[in-house]
């Protein structure tokens, strides 16, 4: 799955909540909960990098990526904002 496709699905869940959707439940709980999940996943990435196998690290980075996309959406941002910032840094 492409990052943009995942982000579009996240945006759809924000605009059209589905009762049993995890993504919809995150938006319902609000920005604080979403930010908390990003922090938790970041910590789990560090633990996986230092003490677990490669597969676990991949799983945790996937979780962090997903929750980061939810956070961007909650703040009205998109992956394009991140890419623009990275391009700006690369040029400097």
N, CA, C and O atoms as a GROMACS GRO file, in nm:
protein
  368
    1UNK      N    1   0.085  -0.119   0.000
    1UNK     CA    2   0.000   0.000   0.000
    1UNK      C    3   0.089   0.124   0.000
    1UNK      O    4   0.185   0.133   0.076
    2UNK      N    5   0.055   0.216  -0.085
    2UNK     CA    6   0.127   0.343  -0.089
    2UNK      C    7   0.086   0.430   0.030
    2UNK      O    8  -0.026   0.421   0.081
    3UNK      N    9   0.179   0.515   0.072
    3UNK     CA   10   0.152   0.607   0.183
    3UNK      C   11   0.031   0.695   0.148
    3UNK      O   12  -0.056   0.717   0.233
    4UNK      N   13   0.026   0.744   0.026
    4UNK     CA   14  -0.085   0.832  -0.013
    4UNK      C   15  -0.218   0.758  -0.007
    4UNK      O   16  -0.319   0.815   0.035
    5UNK      N   17  -0.219   0.633  -0.049
    5UNK     CA   18  -0.343   0.554  -0.044
    5UNK      C   19  -0.389   0.535   0.100
    5UNK      O   20  -0.508   0.546   0.131
    6UNK      N   21  -0.294   0.505   0.188
    6UNK     CA   22  -0.326   0.490   0.330
    6UNK      C   23  -0.379   0.622   0.386
    6UNK      O   24  -0.477   0.624   0.460
    7UNK      N   25  -0.314   0.732   0.350
    7UNK     CA   26  -0.359   0.862   0.399
    7UNK      C   27  -0.500   0.893   0.351
    7UNK      O   28  -0.581   0.947   0.427
    8UNK      N   29  -0.530   0.860   0.227
    8UNK     CA   30  -0.665   0.884   0.174
    8UNK      C   31  -0.768   0.802   0.250
    8UNK      O   32  -0.879   0.850   0.275
    9UNK      N   33  -0.734   0.680   0.288
    9UNK     CA   34  -0.824   0.597   0.368
    9UNK      C   35  -0.845   0.661   0.506
    9UNK      O   36  -0.957   0.664   0.557
   10UNK      N   37  -0.738   0.710   0.565
   10UNK     CA   38  -0.748   0.778   0.695
   10UNK      C   39  -0.838   0.900   0.685
   10UNK      O   40  -0.924   0.922   0.770
   11UNK      N   41  -0.818   0.980   0.581
   11UNK     CA   42  -0.902   1.098   0.560
   11UNK      C   43  -1.049   1.060   0.543
   11UNK      O   44  -1.138   1.128   0.593
   12UNK      N   45  -1.074   0.950   0.473
   12UNK     CA   46  -1.211   0.904   0.454
   12UNK      C   47  -1.275   0.865   0.587
   12UNK      O   48  -1.392   0.894   0.612
   13UNK      N   49  -1.198   0.799   0.673
   13UNK     CA   50  -1.251   0.759   0.805
   13UNK      C   51  -1.278   0.883   0.891
   13UNK      O   52  -1.370   0.883   0.973
   14UNK      N   53  -1.198   0.987   0.872
   14UNK     CA   54  -1.222   1.111   0.947
   14UNK      C   55  -1.352   1.177   0.901
   14UNK      O   56  -1.431   1.224   0.983
   15UNK      N   57  -1.374   1.179   0.770
   15UNK     CA   58  -1.492   1.245   0.715
   15UNK      C   59  -1.617   1.160   0.724
   15UNK      O   60  -1.728   1.212   0.738
   16UNK      N   61  -1.599   1.027   0.718
   16UNK     CA   62  -1.712   0.933   0.720
   16UNK      C   63  -1.683   0.823   0.822
   16UNK      O   64  -1.647   0.711   0.785
   17UNK      N   65  -1.699   0.853   0.950
   17UNK     CA   66  -1.666   0.756   1.054
   17UNK      C   67  -1.744   0.625   1.038
   17UNK      O   68  -1.861   0.625   0.999
   18UNK      N   69  -1.676   0.517   1.068
   18UNK     CA   70  -1.737   0.384   1.069
   18UNK      C   71  -1.729   0.333   1.212
   18UNK      O   72  -1.625   0.342   1.277
   19UNK      N   73  -1.839   0.280   1.260
   19UNK     CA   74  -1.853   0.245   1.402
   19UNK      C   75  -1.739   0.160   1.456
   19UNK      O   76  -1.687   0.190   1.563
   20UNK      N   77  -1.699   0.056   1.388
   20UNK     CA   78  -1.598  -0.035   1.443
   20UNK      C   79  -1.459  -0.011   1.384
   20UNK      O   80  -1.372  -0.098   1.392
   21UNK      N   81  -1.437   0.106   1.327
   21UNK     CA   82  -1.307   0.140   1.268
   21UNK      C   83  -1.214   0.195   1.376
   21UNK      O   84  -1.249   0.287   1.450
   22UNK      N   85  -1.094   0.138   1.385
   22UNK     CA   86  -0.994   0.188   1.479
   22UNK      C   87  -0.958   0.333   1.446
   22UNK      O   88  -0.947   0.416   1.536
   23UNK      N   89  -0.942   0.362   1.319
   23UNK     CA   90  -0.908   0.499   1.277
   23UNK      C   91  -1.016   0.596   1.319
   23UNK      O   92  -0.987   0.703   1.373
   24UNK      N   93  -1.141   0.561   1.295
   24UNK     CA   94  -1.252   0.648   1.337
   24UNK      C   95  -1.252   0.668   1.487
   24UNK      O   96  -1.281   0.777   1.535
   25UNK      N   97  -1.220   0.563   1.562
   25UNK     CA   98  -1.218   0.575   1.709
   25UNK      C   99  -1.107   0.669   1.755
   25UNK      O  100  -1.125   0.742   1.852
   26UNK      N  101  -0.993   0.668   1.686
   26UNK     CA  102  -0.886   0.762   1.722
   26UNK      C  103  -0.932   0.906   1.702
   26UNK      O  104  -0.911   0.991   1.789
   27UNK      N  105  -0.995   0.934   1.588
   27UNK     CA  106  -1.045   1.070   1.565
   27UNK      C  107  -1.149   1.108   1.669
   27UNK      O  108  -1.152   1.223   1.713
   28UNK      N  109  -1.234   1.015   1.708
   28UNK     CA  110  -1.337   1.043   1.809
   28UNK      C  111  -1.275   1.077   1.944
   28UNK      O  112  -1.328   1.158   2.019
   29UNK      N  113  -1.162   1.014   1.975
   29UNK     CA  114  -1.096   1.039   2.103
   29UNK      C  115  -1.018   1.169   2.105
   29UNK      O  116  -0.991   1.223   2.212
   30UNK      N  117  -0.983   1.220   1.989
   30UNK     CA  118  -0.923   1.352   1.981
   30UNK      C  119  -0.771   1.356   1.969
   30UNK      O  120  -0.703   1.254   1.975
   31UNK      N  121  -0.722   1.477   1.952
   31UNK     CA  122  -0.582   1.502   1.925
   31UNK      C  123  -0.490   1.450   2.036
   31UNK      O  124  -0.384   1.395   2.007
   32UNK      N  125  -0.529   1.467   2.160
   32UNK     CA  126  -0.444   1.421   2.271
   32UNK      C  127  -0.420   1.271   2.263
   32UNK      O  128  -0.307   1.226   2.282
   33UNK      N  129  -0.523   1.194   2.236
   33UNK     CA  130  -0.510   1.049   2.226
   33UNK      C  131  -0.423   1.010   2.106
   33UNK      O  132  -0.339   0.921   2.115
   34UNK      N  133  -0.444   1.078   1.995
   34UNK     CA  134  -0.366   1.049   1.875
   34UNK      C  135  -0.218   1.079   1.901
   34UNK      O  136  -0.131   0.998   1.867
   35UNK      N  137  -0.189   1.193   1.960
   35UNK     CA  138  -0.051   1.228   1.991
   35UNK      C  139   0.010   1.129   2.090
   35UNK      O  140   0.128   1.093   2.078
   36UNK      N  141  -0.068   1.085   2.186
   36UNK     CA  142  -0.021   0.985   2.282
   36UNK      C  143   0.018   0.856   2.209
   36UNK      O  144   0.120   0.795   2.241
   37UNK      N  145  -0.063   0.814   2.113
   37UNK     CA  146  -0.034   0.692   2.038
   37UNK      C  147   0.096   0.707   1.958
   37UNK      O  148   0.174   0.612   1.948
   38UNK      N  149   0.119   0.825   1.900
   38UNK     CA  150   0.244   0.847   1.827
   38UNK      C  151   0.362   0.833   1.922
   38UNK      O  152   0.463   0.772   1.888
   39UNK      N  153   0.350   0.889   2.041
   39UNK     CA  154   0.457   0.876   2.141
   39UNK      C  155   0.481   0.731   2.181
   39UNK      O  156   0.596   0.688   2.189
   40UNK      N  157   0.376   0.657   2.204
   40UNK     CA  158   0.388   0.515   2.240
   40UNK      C  159   0.456   0.436   2.129
   40UNK      O  160   0.546   0.356   2.154
   41UNK      N  161   0.413   0.461   2.007
   41UNK     CA  162   0.471   0.387   1.894
   41UNK      C  163   0.617   0.425   1.873
   41UNK      O  164   0.699   0.340   1.838
   42UNK      N  165   0.651   0.551   1.894
   42UNK     CA  166   0.791   0.592   1.884
   42UNK      C  167   0.879   0.519   1.984
   42UNK      O  168   0.989   0.476   1.950
   43UNK      N  169   0.830   0.505   2.106
   43UNK     CA  170   0.903   0.431   2.208
   43UNK      C  171   0.918   0.285   2.168
   43UNK      O  172   1.024   0.225   2.188
   44UNK      N  173   0.812   0.228   2.112
   44UNK     CA  174   0.818   0.087   2.070
   44UNK      C  175   0.915   0.068   1.954
   44UNK      O  176   0.977  -0.038   1.943
   45UNK      N  177   0.930   0.167   1.868
   45UNK     CA  178   1.030   0.160   1.761
   45UNK      C  179   1.170   0.154   1.822
   45UNK      O  180   1.253   0.073   1.779
   46UNK      N  181   1.196   0.238   1.918
   46UNK     CA  182   1.328   0.239   1.983
   46UNK      C  183   1.357   0.104   2.048
   46UNK      O  184   1.466   0.049   2.032
   47UNK      N  185   1.260   0.052   2.121
   47UNK     CA  186   1.278  -0.079   2.187
   47UNK      C  187   1.304  -0.187   2.084
   47UNK      O  188   1.394  -0.270   2.101
   48UNK      N  189   1.227  -0.188   1.976
   48UNK     CA  190   1.246  -0.289   1.872
   48UNK      C  191   1.384  -0.276   1.808
   48UNK      O  192   1.449  -0.377   1.780
   49UNK      N  193   1.429  -0.154   1.784
   49UNK     CA  194   1.559  -0.132   1.722
   49UNK      C  195   1.673  -0.183   1.809
   49UNK      O  196   1.774  -0.232   1.758
   50UNK      N  197   1.656  -0.171   1.939
   50UNK     CA  198   1.764  -0.207   2.030
   50UNK      C  199   1.758  -0.349   2.082
   50UNK      O  200   1.860  -0.405   2.121
   51UNK      N  201   1.640  -0.410   2.084
   51UNK     CA  202   1.629  -0.538   2.154
   51UNK      C  203   1.545  -0.644   2.085
   51UNK      O  204   1.524  -0.751   2.142
   52UNK      N  205   1.497  -0.618   1.964
   52UNK     CA  206   1.411  -0.716   1.898
   52UNK      C  207   1.459  -0.740   1.756
   52UNK      O  208   1.552  -0.675   1.709
   53UNK      N  209   1.396  -0.835   1.690
   53UNK     CA  210   1.441  -0.871   1.555
   53UNK      C  211   1.392  -0.772   1.450
   53UNK      O  212   1.311  -0.683   1.478
   54UNK      N  213   1.442  -0.789   1.328
   54UNK     CA  214   1.409  -0.696   1.220
   54UNK      C  215   1.260  -0.693   1.190
   54UNK      O  216   1.205  -0.586   1.163
   55UNK      N  217   1.194  -0.808   1.194
   55UNK     CA  218   1.050  -0.810   1.165
   55UNK      C  219   0.973  -0.726   1.264
   55UNK      O  220   0.881  -0.654   1.226
   56UNK      N  221   1.010  -0.735   1.391
   56UNK     CA  222   0.941  -0.655   1.493
   56UNK      C  223   0.964  -0.507   1.469
   56UNK      O  224   0.874  -0.426   1.487
   57UNK      N  225   1.087  -0.471   1.429
   57UNK     CA  226   1.117  -0.331   1.399
   57UNK      C  227   1.030  -0.282   1.282
   57UNK      O  228   0.976  -0.171   1.288
   58UNK      N  229   1.018  -0.362   1.178
   58UNK     CA  230   0.934  -0.325   1.064
   58UNK      C  231   0.790  -0.304   1.109
   58UNK      O  232   0.726  -0.207   1.068
   59UNK      N  233   0.740  -0.394   1.192
   59UNK     CA  234   0.602  -0.382   1.241
   59UNK      C  235   0.582  -0.253   1.320
   59UNK      O  236   0.482  -0.184   1.303
   60UNK      N  237   0.678  -0.221   1.405
   60UNK     CA  238   0.664  -0.101   1.488
   60UNK      C  239   0.678   0.027   1.406
   60UNK      O  240   0.608   0.125   1.432
   61UNK      N  241   0.766   0.027   1.306
   61UNK     CA  242   0.777   0.144   1.219
   61UNK      C  243   0.648   0.161   1.138
   61UNK      O  244   0.604   0.274   1.115
   62UNK      N  245   0.587   0.051   1.097
   62UNK     CA  246   0.458   0.059   1.028
   62UNK      C  247   0.352   0.121   1.119
   62UNK      O  248   0.275   0.206   1.076
   63UNK      N  249   0.349   0.078   1.245
   63UNK     CA  250   0.254   0.135   1.342
   63UNK      C  251   0.279   0.284   1.361
   63UNK      O  252   0.185   0.364   1.364
   64UNK      N  253   0.406   0.322   1.374
   64UNK     CA  254   0.440   0.463   1.393
   64UNK      C  255   0.400   0.545   1.270
   64UNK      O  256   0.348   0.656   1.283
   65UNK      N  257   0.424   0.491   1.153
   65UNK     CA  258   0.389   0.561   1.029
   65UNK      C  259   0.239   0.583   1.022
   65UNK      O  260   0.193   0.694   0.993
   66UNK      N  261   0.162   0.480   1.049
   66UNK     CA  262   0.016   0.491   1.047
   66UNK      C  263  -0.032   0.598   1.146
   66UNK      O  264  -0.108   0.687   1.108
   67UNK      N  265   0.013   0.590   1.270
   67UNK     CA  266  -0.034   0.685   1.371
   67UNK      C  267   0.013   0.828   1.340
   67UNK      O  268  -0.058   0.924   1.370
   68UNK      N  269   0.130   0.842   1.279
   68UNK     CA  270   0.177   0.974   1.237
   68UNK      C  271   0.088   1.031   1.128
   68UNK      O  272   0.058   1.150   1.129
   69UNK      N  273   0.044   0.947   1.036
   69UNK     CA  274  -0.048   0.994   0.932
   69UNK      C  275  -0.182   1.036   0.991
   69UNK      O  276  -0.241   1.134   0.947
   70UNK      N  277  -0.230   0.963   1.090
   70UNK     CA  278  -0.353   1.002   1.159
   70UNK      C  279  -0.334   1.138   1.227
   70UNK      O  280  -0.422   1.224   1.222
   71UNK      N  281  -0.219   1.157   1.289
   71UNK     CA  282  -0.190   1.285   1.355
   71UNK      C  283  -0.186   1.399   1.254
   71UNK      O  284  -0.243   1.506   1.278
   72UNK      N  285  -0.120   1.378   1.141
   72UNK     CA  286  -0.119   1.481   1.037
   72UNK      C  287  -0.260   1.517   0.995
   72UNK      O  288  -0.296   1.634   0.985
   73UNK      N  289  -0.341   1.415   0.970
   73UNK     CA  290  -0.479   1.438   0.928
   73UNK      C  291  -0.557   1.516   1.034
   73UNK      O  292  -0.633   1.608   1.002
   74UNK      N  293  -0.538   1.479   1.158
   74UNK     CA  294  -0.609   1.546   1.267
   74UNK      C  295  -0.574   1.695   1.274
   74UNK      O  296  -0.656   1.777   1.316
   75UNK      N  297  -0.452   1.728   1.233
   75UNK     CA  298  -0.408   1.868   1.235
   75UNK      C  299  -0.431   1.938   1.102
   75UNK      O  300  -0.392   2.054   1.087
   76UNK      N  301  -0.494   1.870   1.006
   76UNK     CA  302  -0.522   1.932   0.877
   76UNK      C  303  -0.401   1.936   0.785
   76UNK      O  304  -0.397   2.017   0.692
   77UNK      N  305  -0.304   1.851   0.810
   77UNK     CA  306  -0.184   1.844   0.727
   77UNK      C  307  -0.186   1.717   0.642
   77UNK      O  308  -0.271   1.630   0.663
   78UNK      N  309  -0.095   1.707   0.548
   78UNK     CA  310  -0.088   1.591   0.460
   78UNK      C  311   0.058   1.545   0.447
   78UNK      O  312   0.149   1.617   0.487
   79UNK      N  313   0.080   1.427   0.392
   79UNK     CA  314   0.217   1.383   0.366
   79UNK      C  315   0.293   1.480   0.275
   79UNK      O  316   0.415   1.489   0.282
   80UNK      N  317   0.222   1.553   0.190
   80UNK     CA  318   0.287   1.650   0.103
   80UNK      C  319   0.360   1.758   0.183
   80UNK      O  320   0.464   1.808   0.140
   81UNK      N  321   0.306   1.794   0.299
   81UNK     CA  322   0.373   1.892   0.385
   81UNK      C  323   0.508   1.838   0.432
   81UNK      O  324   0.606   1.912   0.437
   82UNK      N  325   0.513   1.711   0.465
   82UNK     CA  326   0.637   1.648   0.511
   82UNK      C  327   0.736   1.640   0.396
   82UNK      O  328   0.854   1.672   0.413
   83UNK      N  329   0.689   1.597   0.280
   83UNK     CA  330   0.778   1.587   0.164
   83UNK      C  331   0.835   1.723   0.125
   83UNK      O  332   0.952   1.733   0.089
   84UNK      N  333   0.754   1.826   0.132
   84UNK     CA  334   0.802   1.961   0.101
   84UNK      C  335   0.911   2.003   0.198
   84UNK      O  336   1.010   2.064   0.158
   85UNK      N  337   0.894   1.972   0.325
   85UNK     CA  338   0.995   2.006   0.425
   85UNK      C  339   1.124   1.929   0.400
   85UNK      O  340   1.233   1.986   0.412
   86UNK      N  341   1.113   1.802   0.367
   86UNK     CA  342   1.232   1.722   0.339
   86UNK      C  343   1.304   1.772   0.214
   86UNK      O  344   1.427   1.777   0.212
   87UNK      N  345   1.229   1.810   0.113
   87UNK     CA  346   1.291   1.866  -0.007
   87UNK      C  347   1.362   1.998   0.024
   87UNK      O  348   1.472   2.023  -0.025
   88UNK      N  349   1.300   2.080   0.105
   88UNK     CA  350   1.361   2.207   0.145
   88UNK      C  351   1.493   2.182   0.218
   88UNK      O  352   1.592   2.251   0.192
   89UNK      N  353   1.495   2.085   0.306
   89UNK     CA  354   1.616   2.054   0.381
   89UNK      C  355   1.725   1.998   0.291
   89UNK      O  356   1.844   2.023   0.312
   90UNK      N  357   1.686   1.923   0.192
   90UNK     CA  358   1.782   1.862   0.100
   90UNK      C  359   1.852   1.969   0.016
   90UNK      O  360   1.969   1.953  -0.019
   91UNK      N  361   1.782   2.074  -0.016
   91UNK     CA  362   1.838   2.182  -0.098
   91UNK      C  363   1.934   2.270  -0.021
   91UNK      O  364   2.019   2.338  -0.080
   92UNK      N  365   1.920   2.270   0.111
   92UNK     CA  366   2.003   2.362   0.194
   92UNK      C  367   2.142   2.307   0.213
   92UNK      O  368   2.224   2.370   0.279
   0.00000   0.00000   0.00000
